Amino acid sequence: MPIAQIKEIAPGTLIGRWTLTETVAQLKAYLNLPAELQIPEFITHDKRQTEWLASRILAYQMLQYFTSVPYPLHNNEIGKPYFAESSYHISISHTQQQVAVLLSNNVPVGIDIERVQSKVSRVQNKFLNAEEKLAINNDLVKLTIAWSAKESLYKLYGKKNLIFNQNLLLSPFPISLTGNMEAFIRTPEFQKKYIVYFEVEKDTVLTYCLGS
């Protein structure tokens, strides 16, 4: 059965990607997940079920690079996944049969994967400030990169009450197949600069960032 590509992108930090062709039945038979990892009842569509299963399979495969202990995988109040009873940091994203996982044994992480779609242009006011809109100039790929970058930052931060067009800020970035940008999380209680990396492949955008 085909499986994801896993690579180290920094000391103690792995990224994994999986393009799915498997069915729900094939995924269930492929790996024995911990008993608590059952598909949530609200996920009823087959494609969404395969993405959910594959992301958990991939997460546990990546965890084995560091430890043989199958730590329980849970979600916090905003849906951020975490391995309970451990110090590992994990972020998960999936869309349209594409799955991405970022796992680190030493720094907080955030990852996001998005399809390039025109609907992102209609909601750009919700996640871009005036300077960002001017720099992006309604370019669909750059809009998707910006949206995905802010999703990655939000996942890394892992707490509620972030306003995307006020608390998550992006520096201008050139359009290319791979690149990075300076980004900032700014709230009254927290201010920090990050580097967000991005990859563009056909109609898919992947972004990720590492904390410290």
Summary of the structure (lengths in Angstrom):
residues: 212
radius of gyration: 17.0
end to end distance: 35.8
largest distance: 49.7
contacts: 640
relative contact order: 0.14
helix: 29%
strand: 33%
